Structures are given as C-alpha cells and as structure tokens.
Amino acid sequence: MHDRIIIRGAREHNLKDIDLDIPRNKLVVITGLSGSGKSSLAFDTIYAEGQRRYMESLSAYARQFLGMMERPDVDHIDGLSPVIAIEQKTVSRNPRSTVGTVTEIYDFLRLLFARAGTAHSWISGLPMRRQSDDEIIDGIGELKSGSRVLILAPVVRGRKGHYRELFEQIAGQGFERVRVDGEVVQIKKGMKLDRYKTHNIEVVVDRIVIKEGVRARVAQSVESALGMGSGTLIASVVNGDADDGDRLFSRHLFSAEDGISYDDPSPNTFSFNSPYGACSDCNGLGTKRELSEQMVIPDASLSIQDGGLAPLGKPRDVWIFSQLTAVGERYAFDFGTPLGELSAEQLEVILRGAGDEQFDIVYRYKDREVQYKHRFNGVFGHLWHTYEQTSSQSSRKWAESYMQQLPCPECGGGRLRKESLSFRVAGKNISELVEMDLQTLRTFFDDAKLEKRQSVIARPIVKEISERLDFLLNVGVGYLNLDRSARSLSGGESQRIRLATQIGTQLVGVLYDLDEPSIGLHPADNGQLIDSLKRLRDLGNSVLVVEHDREMIEVADHVVDLGPGAGELGGHVMGSSKPGRLPLRRNGAVSLT
C-alpha cells in the first residue's frame, strides 16, 4: 500500500505541470494566495480523478445512465483512496430537509419515541395505556347491573363508499345487524349506502344484558369483536337514560377518560415525510401560506377608488369591480369610503366573501349590459383561485406576493399529527426537542430521567444521539437546532455539518477534501474544528484541507504552499513539508504564506 499520493504533471487550470507527493493518513493543508491553484489541485485534479476512477469501477450498464467524467489534465496520480469532497455548498434545497434529517439524528429520535415514548391523550393530556382482554371484559362487566349493551366491532371509520360487498360479507359470517352512522339497522339483501358520503360502520357482534353469570358470554363476544375490529371494540349502552353512550375499549394505547385510542407507534409515526406521521393540514412542512390582510390593504386610509385594495388597483371595467359594486349596494358602502372607516362586517365581506349569499351583478360587454345572480368569494378568494388554478408562473408569483408563511394552525409548527405530538420522553415531545439548540439538547439527554424499562430500551439509542450531537458541537454549530431548514444554512455551516456527519460514519481509508472549513467560524471554536479534523485523520483517513487560517496551517502534519501569485502568476509549488520547514523563496520567488 502506498504511503503517499503521487501526482505527476498536473496542469489543470493554472497549475504549471507540477509534481507533488502528499503523505497519506495525515492532515494536509494546501495554502497560498486566492487564485494560486489550491482548489484546482485539491478538487479539480485529486477529487475529480478519484470520482472518475469510481465511475470506471461501475458496470457498463450503470455507466450508461451516469455518463463518463472527463479526465483531469494530469499525467499520473497514484496512491489515491476513495475521495469524499466536503465543499461549501448548501446541503439541500428541499424544504423538508433539516439539520436533523441531514445528520440522521432525527432518525434516532424517531426510533427513541417509537420504542420508549409515553403516550398521552391529545384531548386531556392524561397518560394512555394498553388494555388486556381481561381488563376489557372486566370493564364491560362493571357496567351497571341491568344495562343493555351492544358489543360493536368498528370496521369502517370516516370513509366514503356504498359498501354493498362488505354488508354481504358480514351477513355471510352470521351477523344480522350493523350500526351505520349511529343507527342500528338490519342487514338486507343488496343493502348499500350513499357512496359520496363518509360513513362509520360497526358490526353488532352481540346484545347483552349485564347481570351475574354473564362473563363467559361477554368474553366470547369481546374476542370476536376485537378480531373483527382490529383490536378495538365499542360497548354501547342503550338503556334510554343518562348512562347511554359509547365506551371505547382497545388492545392498543387507550384513554378511558377521553374514549380515544392510538395505534402502536412506529418510527414512521414521527416522520413528517410520511403520511402516517405528517400533519394533514400542512403536509409535514410546519408552515402554511396564508393571505395577509396587511399586504392586501397596506394603507387603510385609502378607499377602493384610490386603489386601497393593492391586488386590484384602481377601479376599472373588469368583472371583480362589477361584483364589488353589487356587494357595496347590498352592504351599504361605496368606493369612496376609506377602507379603515368601513365596519368589520363590510371589510370581512370585501376580503373573504359573503359565503352562499347571492348578488345581482351587472357585467358590461362593449355596448350592452348582462345581469347574473351568483356568489362573491372576496378578494382573498380571487387571489387563492389565481394561485391554485393558474398555469402562469408570473400570475402565481403575483398571488404569492400577498401571502406570508405562518406556523400551521393545526400542528403549531410541529409538522406532525396531534397523536404523534402526544408521545413524550422525559416530559418533552419530539417537536420540543428539535426546537432546542444542540447544546441544550445535549444537556437534556444528560439530565433526562427515564423509568427503568424506558431506560433499558433508550440507552443505546440515546448513546448514538449523544455522540452525533458531540460531533456537531465539536465543529462549532451548537447554536443550531435540529428543526433548522437545511436550505437556510450558510456554506460554512453546511460544510461543518457534513464534516460532523462523516465523523459519525466512522469510515476508514478515505481521502477527505475540505474547502476552507474555518470560514465564518469564531476563532474561539477553531480549536474544536481542528480536533474534529484530527479525529477524522486518527480513524485512518487522509484529510486534505484548502485553508488560509494560520492556526490550521501550524497544526497540520504537512503543508503544500502554492504561489507565488494568483492566476497566471500562480500554479507553482512553493513548498511541500512540515509547517516549520516551509522555504521562504523558491526559484527566486518569495512565498507570501
């Protein structure tokens, strides 16, 4: 195995046919003036050749989809390891990509909550628990003596359809009655529902009167109902008095006080990229575009006549002003009244419409008038219609200019369903954890008090999370939080996050190319960054850093100095040695490093 990367005849960009030996498994800094050829050597020569060789190792079938990379302008490179470049560029433009997903810490958090989270009711906040079959039987048996109870197996919950085949299947199993949308009916041949309405359907498994000696029958009915209802049943008391109502029982997580149950959690339950976990209102983004009244009416002292409705401008002979005229006649306002002087009701109908109320609207076409009777959807309705229906990018951007991003009202910016946000670890839900800065989150896991069973399950997961948090803290990004959008990160922050991720992968025998990782970093954090690079080296990797920082140069195992100038005046190797042995001049030229 070579102990050096041997480069001969490198001429990429402004490199002047250089020959260079770089030691492997060392921290090597390439320095020099801006434009002296540092990136040309590190990225356009060494990294590009490493990528090209990787592509050549793939099958011909795979290469036809990826294409071939051009060979860099170099005579020979030997001793090259697999190369990973960590450049200053945004990690992702995807709005769903966050610091947590990029570093994979969020994946471990999802696993932690799925395995060690405590479920609470989203209604009352009380802890939930699973019920055994015996507990369900006892719960039904404890109802008031003499109560008439229907044992129901829920088979359809809030879905549309006519369900003719389902009724035939239920009848074929020997059941005669079902409860459809709260009404118990007998199954008839050819029975079906309105396919365009949502329905709840429960099978009437048994009708029982609570009395002494009924437990065996209850047990048999419970077993059948739980089997048909996928682990859930309803005991409906039908005495005709104040005790009437449904009691929900479940083998799953269950709240007796609120009558709700949750399915057993899985990592997908806490993923905002999965329909099983994402908030249905914002689709897991945590924010929604909403029209801003302030943007639509920037100056309330102006009237409609003066262009006070910014999206519409001043009145002219177009359909929306014809509609506003009819609305004004009905609601007693005119175009000359300042918008700030209108009543709340008048302003509401202008902006958000009048619902199902219809108006006699006169439209003018050239030299004739036509009257129609229809609804008015308001200025907001006009903007939403344009935003959602138009195929024109310019029209869509016009509508967007009157909108702002606001936290989702359903999940409060937490991205997940209310059920998912009701699971807690040490008193916090997953959204509260990802909103903490990384330093606070690390302290939280140090101090978290878990129950004995939880602690056993959580220990290896928390260890992985803590190690990855330490990697991020060591590269100086402890002020970030896991919910921070990846596309909002600076180039330096993205690079340091990717560096921390690579340290966490524990790869060995790799050549890492980094482009000025200290840029934008406070000098107080520079030592931690250097320690991280050394840790990467000590794993058995070669670390090649393009850098100007003096402290980084001084602690390097080897330094390559390019110069003496920039552009055409650069591209020469001024020195290649340990930091303290760099020559001051070479071939009559003075090094400026």
N, C-alpha and C positions, 0 to 999 in steps of 0.2 A: 504494500500500500504506500503511495506517495505521501511524504510529509510536507509537500509543498504544491501549490498551484503554479504551474509553469506556463507563462504567457510569452509567446514569441511573435514579433511582427504585428503588433496591434496598431491599426490605422483608422479606426472608427472615428468619424467626425474630425476633430483637430488633433488626435493622438499622432505623434510623429514616429511611427514604426518602432514602438517601444518594446523592449524585452524586460520581463519582470518575473521574479519569484516571490510568491506570497506564502508565508507559513500557514499550514492547516491547523485547525483546532486551537486557534488563537484569536484574540480580539485585535483586529487590524483596522486602523484608521487611515482613510485616504483623505488628505487635506490639500490645501492650495487655494489660490485666488478663485473667486467666482469666474467661471468660464475657462478654467485651466484644464478641464478634461476629466474631472473627478467622476461625474455621472456617466460620461462616455466610457470610462473604464469599468466602473462598478456595475452599471445597469445595461448599457448598450453593447458591452462586449462580454463580460463574465456572465451576467444573468441571461442575456439573450442567447448565448451559446448553450447554457445549461437547459433553457427551455427548448431549444431546437433539438438537443440530444434526447430530451424526454419525449418529444413528439415522434422522433425517429424510432423510439422503442415500442411505440404502439403498432397495432396491426394495420395492414394496408386498408382494411375496411374502416377502422376508426379514423385514419388519417384523411380519408376522402371527405369526411364531414368537417374536420378541423382545419384542413389545408396545411401547407408546409410553411415554416418560418424561414426567412432569409438568413443565410449565414452571415454573422458579423465579419467585418473586414479585419481579419486576423489570420496569420499563417498557421498558428498552432496553439492549442490550450490542452494541457494535460493535468491530471490530478483533480479534476472537477467533481465535486459532490452534487447530489440533487440540490437545486437552488430555490430558495423562497425569498421573494422580494417583499419588504415591508416599506412601502412608499408613503409619501404624504398625499393621500387622496381620501376622499370621503368613502367610507366603508360601503354604504348602500344608499340608493335614492328611494328605496321602498318606505312608505310611511309606517309600515308595520314592523320595520327593523329598528330595534332599540339596543342600548348598551347591554341589556340583559340577554337578548337573543344572540347578539354577536359574540359575546363571551361565553355563551351557553350556561351562565349562572341561572338564568330564568328556567331552563330545563330542569335543573336540580331543585329549584324552588317548587316547580310544579309537582315533581316527584315527592318532595317533602310533604306538601299539603295533601297529596293523594294518599300517602301512607300514614302520616302522623297528625294530620289536621283534625281538629274537633269541630263537628258540625253544630251550627246554631240556627234557630228558626229566623228566617228573614223578616218575619212579622213581629215577633216579640223579643227576639234575641236570646231566647232561652236555649240551653243545650238540647240537642236531639239524641235519640238513642235507637238502637235496633230492638225489635221485639221478637222473642222466640214464639214458636207456635203455641206453647203452653201459656205464655203471657197473653196472647191474643184470645185464646179460649177462655182464660180466666177473666179477661176484660169484658167479654160479651156476657159471661155467666154472672158477673157482678151487677149487671143492669137490674133495675127494679123488678121485683118479682111480679109476674103477670104481664110484663111488657111484651107486645107483639113486635117481633124483629124480622126484617128481611135481610138475609145474607146475600150480598151482591158482589159479583166479580166484575170490575171495570174492564171492558175490552176495547172501548173507543173513547178517546179523550180529545174533544175540540177539533174534530176533523170533518171534512166535507165528504159526501158520498151517499149513494142510495142504500148500500149495504144489504141488498137482497140476498146475495150469496152467503153473507155472514149469518143472517137470520135462518137460512136453510141449514147451515152447518150447526148452529146452536140447537135447532129443533131436532136434527139428526142425532144429537148427543143425549136427547131425552129431556131437555128443558122446555117448559111450556111458556114461560113469561120472561119479559125483559123490561128494564126501566129505560125509557128513551126520553132524554131531556127532562128528567124529573118525574115522568108519568109512567106508571106500571101498566103495560099492555100485554095482551096475549098474542103469541106469535101466530100469524095466519099465513096460509099458503100464498106465495107471491108478494108478501109484505115488503115494502120498500119505503125509503124516506126521500125528502127533498134533497137532491144531490148538490144543490148550490148553497145549502145552509150548513153551518157547523153543528155537530151533534155530539152528545155524550151518551154512550150505551153501556148499561150494566146488565149482566145476566142474573136473574133471580135464581140463586142456587137452592135456597131453602127458605121457608117461612116458619119461624119458631116462636113459641110462647115460653118465656123464661120461667122455669119452675124447678123444683127439686127433681134430680134424676135425669136432667136433660143434657148433661155434659157430654155424654158419648155421642149424641146426635150432633151437638154443636161442633165437636172435634172433627167428625166426618165432613160436615159442611164446610168448616174452615179449611180443611185440607183441599177439598175440591175448589173452593173459591180462590185460594191462594195460587193453586195451579193454573186456573184459567186467567186470573188477574195479574200474572207475572209477579207474584209476591205481595200483592196488595188486595185488600177487600174492604167493603163498606158494610157496616152494620147499621141499618136504617130503622129507627124506632118509629112505629106508626100507630101510636095509641090514640091519637086525636086530642092530645093535651100538650102541656108545656114541655114535656120530656121529648116530644117528637124532634127528629133531626138525624143527620148522618154522623156516624163515628167512623173515622178512617183508621184502619189497622194495617201495619206493613212489616214485612221482614226487613225492609230497607230502613234507612235512617228516618226517624219518625218523631213528630212533635204532637203529643196528645192534646196539649193546650190549644194549639192552632189548627190541628187537623191536617197538617201537610207532611209529606214525606219526600226524601231525596233518594235518587239512585246512588248506588255505591260510587264514590269518586274514583276517577282515574286521572292520569296526567292531562288528558285532553279536556277534562272538566275545567282546568285552569289555563287553557290556551286561548288567547284572543285571536288566534289564526284558525280555530276550529269551530264549527257550528255548535259543538257540544259545550263550548265554554264562552264563546264570544257574545257580548251584549247584542241582542237582536235589533236594538234601536240604532246603534252607531256601527254595527258590524265589526266590533272589536277595535275601532280606531280611538275611542275615548273622547272624540270631539265630533261636533256636527256643524255644518254650515247653517247659519241662521241669518235671516234678513235683519238688518239693523235699522230701527226707526230713525236713529240719529243720522245715518248715512242717506236715508231716503228723504228726510226733512232736515237738511243741515242748518237752515235758518228759519225758525218758526215765525219770525216777524214778516216773512214774505207770504203773499197769497198765492193761490193757484195761478191767478192771472199774471203774477210776477215770476212764475217758474219755481214756486216753493217746493213742488214735488220734483226733486232732482232727476229721477229716471225719465220723467215725461217732458220736462222743459215747459215752455210757454204754450198756452192753448193754441191749437190749430185744428184743421178739419180732418181729424182722424177718429177712428172708432172709439178709442178709450175716452176721449173727451166728450163724445156723444153720450157715452154711458155715465160719465161723471155729471153731466148736465141733468140727466134724468134722476140720478141719485140726489143731487142737490135740491131739485124741486120737491122730492119726497121728504128729505130730512132738513129742509129749510136752511140751506146755506148757499152762498153764491161764490163765484170765483174771485171776487174782490176782497173777501174777508181774510185777514191774516190767519194762517194756519194755527198760530198759537192762541187765537181767540175762539176757536171752534170748541164745542163741547167734547167731552170724552167719547160720547156716543157717535157724534159726527166724524171725529177723527178715526174711530175704530172702523166705521163702515167704509171710509175712504181707503184705509190701508188694508184691511182684512176682509172686506166684502160684507154682504148682508145675508149670507147663508142661502136658504132656499127662497127668500123673498124675491119676487119678480118685478121688473120695472118696464114701463112703456118707453122704449128707446127709439129715437128718431135718427136714422142714418141718411146722410145726403150723398147721392151719387150723381155727380155732374149737375144736371138741371132738375133733378127730381128727388123727392123725399120718400123714404120707406120706413115704416114703423114695425118694430118687432117687440115681442114681450119675452124677456129672459132674465136670468140672474146676473148679478155683478160680483166678481170674485176679488175685487180690490186691487190696489197697486201691487201688493205682495203676491197675489195670485198671478198677476201678469208677469212678474219677474220670475216666479217659480216655473210657470209654464214655458217661458223662454229658456230658462236654464236646463230644464229636463227634456224638452222636445226638440230644440234646435239642433241642426247639424252643422251650424256655422260656429267656428271657434271664436270669432270676434264677438258674436252675439252672446256666446256663453261667458266670455270674459267680461262683457258689459254687465251681465246679470250678477256675476261674482263680485264685481266692484262694489255692490251694495250689501255684501254679506260679510260676516265675520265668523271665525272659528270659536265656538264656545264649548265648554265641557258638556258632555252628553247628559241630559236631564235624567235619564233612566239609570245609568251606572255611576254618575258623578265623576266621570273621567277615569273610572277604574277599569274600563274596557271589557269587563266580564259580566255574566249574568248575575242576578242578585243571589241566586243559590250558591254560585261559586264564591262570591264575596262573603258568604256567611260561614265559611270554614276558617278557623283560626289556629295559629300556632303561637303559643305563649301570649295570647291575647290580641294578636295582630292578624289581619287578613293579608292576602298576598299583595293586594294593591297598596296597602300601607307600607309594606316592606320595600317595594320597588320605588316608592317615592322618597325613601330615606337616602341621604348621601351615603357613599360607600363606607366612609369612616364610621358613621353612626350605625350602619347596618352590621359592620364587623363587630362593633361593641355589643349590639343587640344579641348576636349569636353567642358571644362570650358569656353574657349575663342571663340568657334565656333559661327559665326554669320549666322543665317538662315533667310530666308524670312518668313513673318508672317504665311503663310499657312504651310510651311515646319515646322516651329517651333511648331505649334499646334500638327501636326502629330508626330513629332520626340520626343516631350518632354517625354512621358512615356517610350519610348524605350531607350533614352539617359540616363534616370534615372537608368534603370536596368543595362546598360553597366557601368555607373559610379560607382554604388555600387559594382559590381563584380571586377572592377579594384581596388577599395579601399581595398577589401578583399585581393587581391593579393599583393598590396603594403604593407599592414599591416603584411604580413608574410615574407617580405624581398626579394621578387623576382621582384622588379620593373625594374631591368636591362634586363629582358627577353622581347621578343616581341611575338606577337600572332602567327606569322608565324614559330616560332621555332619548329622543329620536336620533337615530344614527346619522341621518342626513343633516342634523343641526350641528354636528361636531366639526371642529376645525381640522385641517390636515394633520397638525401635530398630535391632536387628541386621538384621531383615528389611528394614527401610526402607533402610538403608545398602547392603545387598547389591543391592537393586533399583536403587538410585541408581548403583552401580558398573556394573551390567548396562546401564543406559540410556546411560551414558557410552560404553560399549563399542559400542553400536549405531550411534553417530555420526549420529544423526538431526539434521535441521536444520529450523528453522521451527516448532518445537513449544513449547507452553506447559507447563511442568512445575510441578505443585502439590506441595509437600512440607510435611509436618506435623511440626514440631519435630525435625528430623533430628539435632540435637545431644544429644537426651535419652539419658542413660545412657553418654555418651561422656566419657572422661577429658579434662580441659582440655588436656593435652599433645597430644592428637590433634585438637583443634578446628581448628587451622590447616590440617591436611591436608584436613579436611572442607570448609572454606571454599574451598580451592584447587580441590577437585573440582567444587564448585558454579560457580566462576568458569570452569572448563574447559567445563562444560556450556553456560554463557552464551556463551563465546567461539566455540563451534561455530555460533552463530547462533540460539540459543533464548532464550525468556523463562523466567526462573526465579522462581517466586513461593513464598516461604517463610514459613510461620507459625512465629514464633520468639520466645523470651524472652531468649535469650543475648545479652549485651551486645556481645561481640566480633563476633558475626554482624551485629548491628544497625549497628555502627560501620563495617564494611567494605561494607555494601550500597550499591548505586548509588542506591536510592530507598527510603524508609521510609514506610509508611502506619501511623499511630498511631490505634487505635480506643479509645473510652472514653466518658466519663471513668471510669465504674464498671463493674459487672458486671450481667448480667441486664437488667432494665428501665432501669437507670441507664447502660447501655452502648449500643452501636449507633451512636454518633456518630463522625464523622471529626474527630479532634483535630488532626491534621496530616498532610500528604502532601508530602514534599520530600526533599532530600538529608539524610543523618543530622545534619549540623551545623546545619541550619536549621529544625529542628522547633520550633514555638512551645510555650511553657510553659503557656499557657492559651488557651482559645477559648470565646467566648460566656460568659465569667465562670467557666468550669470549668477546674480545674487538671489538666494531664496528669500521670499518675503514671509515665510511661515515662522 
